[in-house]
Each structure stands twice: as structure tokens, then as C-alpha cells.
Amino acid sequence: MAAALSAAEKGRRVLLCERAAALGGVLNQCLHRGFGRAWYGEDLTGVEYGGRFAARLAHSDVTVCTGAEVLSLSAERSALISGRTGLFRVSFDRCVLSAGCRERPIGALPVSGTRPAGVFTAGTAQMLLNVGHYSIGAAAVILGSGDVGQIVARQLVQSGHSVVAMVEQADRLGGLARNRRECVEAYHIPVLLRATVEQVHGAGRVSAVTVRHLDTGARETLECDTLITAVGLVPDRALCRGLESGGALPDWLHLAGNCAFVHDIVDSVTAEAMALGAEL
């Protein structure tokens, strides 16, 4: 949204495609505060932060297509798009890919055992809690201590659920210091450092996980009905496949936000995207 606004302000004709029904991406599931402190000097929720840019777009010259997914990009500078009215192709001079990240799922980890219900990535858990208003389980173990994992841990406790433990293989928690203070420490969430989940138990639904302590090799079983993984993000560059030459992207294709690299705060994403849009 920031890149589109900036490019339009410089006189460029801009088409913004969003596969979801509304603009905002992951911001739409972020009900916690901490957004906009640098950009606006205010403490906003993710929904409020994204909403401000969406409102600006509504009064801009940017053409916005929601419910429109870019299926492929061609070297001839065109995009095949699946929209509400069917397939169509558009040509362009420049393309900004801001598809964000995908989460590493449980299948990417060396975890054995059954594959019962009750296993979620942290982002999926957040979406189910905040957007769908579902109850995802009574007692959760969280594997990994990234920012989203810590924020989800706080949300679970606030909504009356139990966090059995946050399990982290490093010797310290990940994420921003403010999230450690405001989530893990403030809500007294149990933490197991230098440990990992090695096995999932349960038939139909998670019943427990086996945790291995990396320094000693000792194992313990934690009873739970939910396992949430917060074990990293991978920039979503699927649309770049086949376009790279010698490891470099063509000069007309640009990466913005978490699609370029994982950022700690959205304010820096906005600043970089605004600068990129002005240069297109």
C-alpha cells in the first residue's frame, strides 16, 4: 500500500492487486498495539495502522483490485491475474512484489509422532483467534519464541486459555525485547530454553508432546491439546521463479517489505516502501 501510494504521488499509473477480499494483509489479524510508533508517533493496532493506508488509497488515483491473485509474471513484463471476473493479463513497466512471508510449518521440522488436530502455526492461530473468533484449544505448548508466538501466548492467556510452556532451542527468547516484557514476562508464561519438541502424541487431537532438553538429552512429556509453532518465516517469492538470471532479479522487478527480508516493525516496511515507490 505504501509503495503504491508513493508511486501514484509521483505521477505513475498504479494497479494494486490483493488476493484477499480486503487490503491490509497480516495487519488485519493483528489486534494488539505496537504499530505506528515511529511512522505516526502513535500506538496503534495492526488493523488501525493498515486501515489508515487503505483509507488513503480509497482517495488516491491507485486502481485497487481485491480478490485478485497474480498467478504468474512473464519476462515480457506482464502479469496473469485471476480476479472476480475471471482471468486477465496486464502489462507494466515496473512490478513491486510485496507478498510478505510464509511460516515454516510443523512438516519442515524433525518432529515425529502422530498428526492429530490441534497443531497450528502461530500466524494461523492468531488468524483463528482474532478474525474467526474460534477457540483453538484449552492448553497450548508453543514451539519457538518469535514475536508472533509471544503475542499469541499473551492472547491465549488473556482469553482464559493456558500456556503450558514456550519451548525455545536457543539459550534466550527471540523476538523484540518489548514483546518479551509485555507478553512473556508480564503474563508469567513458562519458558523452557535449550529445548525442543521432538514428538507429538494424540489420536484425533493432540494429547501431549515430548520435549527434549538439548544440553542434557533428558526428555519430559507435557500434556496439552494444542501445539503452536513459531519457528521462522520464509519470504514468499514464488512469483520470482524463472525470472532470475545469475541469482539476480530483472531490473523491473522489485521486492518490498517482508518479501525482501523479515522486518522487526511495520514502520520500517512503510518507510522503505515509500522510498521504493518514489523511485519507480
TAVENHU-V821306 format. One record per backbone hydrogen bond with DSSP energy under -1.0 kcal/mol. CO is the residue of the C=O (numbers start at 0). NH is the residue of the N-H. If there is no record, write none. Layout:
co:CO nh:NH
co:CO nh:NH
This chain:
co:0 nh:4
co:1 nh:5
co:2 nh:6
co:3 nh:7
co:4 nh:8
co:6 nh:11
co:7 nh:10
co:13 nh:62
co:15 nh:64
co:17 nh:67
co:19 nh:66
co:23 nh:26
co:24 nh:27
co:25 nh:28
co:26 nh:29
co:29 nh:45
co:29 nh:46
co:34 nh:43
co:35 nh:39
co:35 nh:40
co:35 nh:41
co:43 nh:34
co:44 nh:48
co:45 nh:49
co:46 nh:50
co:47 nh:51
co:48 nh:52
co:49 nh:53
co:50 nh:54
co:51 nh:55
co:52 nh:56
co:53 nh:57
co:56 nh:59
co:62 nh:15
co:64 nh:17
co:68 nh:81
co:71 nh:79
co:73 nh:76
co:76 nh:91
co:77 nh:73
co:78 nh:89
co:79 nh:70
co:79 nh:71
co:80 nh:87
co:81 nh:68
co:82 nh:85
co:85 nh:82
co:87 nh:80
co:89 nh:78
co:94 nh:253
co:96 nh:255
co:99 nh:235
co:101 nh:233
co:104 nh:107
co:105 nh:108
co:108 nh:110
co:111 nh:199
co:116 nh:205
co:117 nh:226
co:119 nh:228
co:120 nh:124
co:121 nh:125
co:122 nh:126
co:123 nh:127
co:124 nh:128
co:125 nh:129
co:126 nh:130
co:126 nh:131
co:127 nh:133
co:137 nh:161
co:138 nh:224
co:138 nh:225
co:139 nh:163
co:140 nh:227
co:141 nh:166
co:142 nh:229
co:145 nh:149
co:146 nh:150
co:147 nh:151
co:148 nh:152
co:149 nh:153
co:150 nh:154
co:151 nh:155
co:152 nh:156
co:153 nh:157
co:154 nh:158
co:155 nh:160
co:156 nh:159
co:161 nh:139
co:164 nh:141
co:165 nh:191
co:166 nh:143
co:167 nh:194
co:169 nh:193
co:175 nh:179
co:176 nh:180
co:177 nh:181
co:178 nh:182
co:178 nh:183
co:179 nh:184
co:180 nh:185
co:182 nh:186
co:183 nh:188
co:184 nh:187
co:189 nh:165
co:191 nh:167
co:193 nh:213
co:195 nh:211
co:197 nh:111
co:198 nh:209
co:199 nh:113
co:200 nh:206
co:200 nh:207
co:203 nh:116
co:206 nh:223
co:207 nh:200
co:208 nh:221
co:209 nh:197
co:209 nh:198
co:210 nh:219
co:211 nh:195
co:212 nh:216
co:217 nh:212
co:219 nh:210
co:221 nh:208
co:225 nh:140
co:226 nh:119
co:227 nh:142
co:228 nh:121
co:231 nh:103
co:233 nh:101
co:234 nh:236
co:236 nh:239
co:237 nh:240
co:239 nh:242
co:244 nh:247
co:247 nh:244
co:249 nh:252
co:251 nh:94
co:253 nh:96
co:255 nh:258
co:256 nh:259
co:256 nh:260
co:265 nh:269
co:266 nh:270
co:267 nh:271
co:268 nh:272
co:269 nh:273
co:270 nh:274
co:271 nh:275
co:272 nh:276
co:273 nh:277
co:275 nh:278
